[in-house]
Amino acid sequence: MIEIRKFKDIAKIQDSQQALRGYVNKLFLKLHRALEPAMPVHKFDLSNDGYIVILEKGDNIRELSKIGLAEKNGLLDAIPEMVTAKKIKDGKVLYQAEILCNNEFMLYVLFFPEDFDKEIQKWLQTYSEEVVFT
């Protein structure tokens, strides 16, 4: 799991995942413009408003208490505001789940569904809205 709270955290994404890194970079800059456009981007911090979480192969989607999701079933118990499939530049489809934790804090959870078991497919069928080509 990779947590992106500051611009420098984007460097945690592996070099082999340039398309993912590019997408996260765009999302971070979009949030920066929306929340604190006057602040220099290198000082901007998403910790208080809701940050970006990238789930990686091997992460336990049922145990995400570290990011504030229910301890019993983690992502599978979350009711997102929106789930969107994004086709990124390498042709892979990345899912973005926007989970509002309270009126002032939203998590942006990104993942490739093929990295997880079939239960995530059921969750996506329930909550996924559209495919967006970026």
PyMOL commands that set and color helices and strands:
alter all, ss='L'
color gray80, all
select helices_A, chain A and resi 7-12+18-35+65-67+74-77+113-115+119-127
alter helices_A, ss='H'
color red, helices_A
select strands_A, chain A and resi 2-4+52-54+82-87+93-102+105-111+128-133
alter strands_A, ss='S'
color yellow, strands_A
deselect
rebuild
show_as cartoon
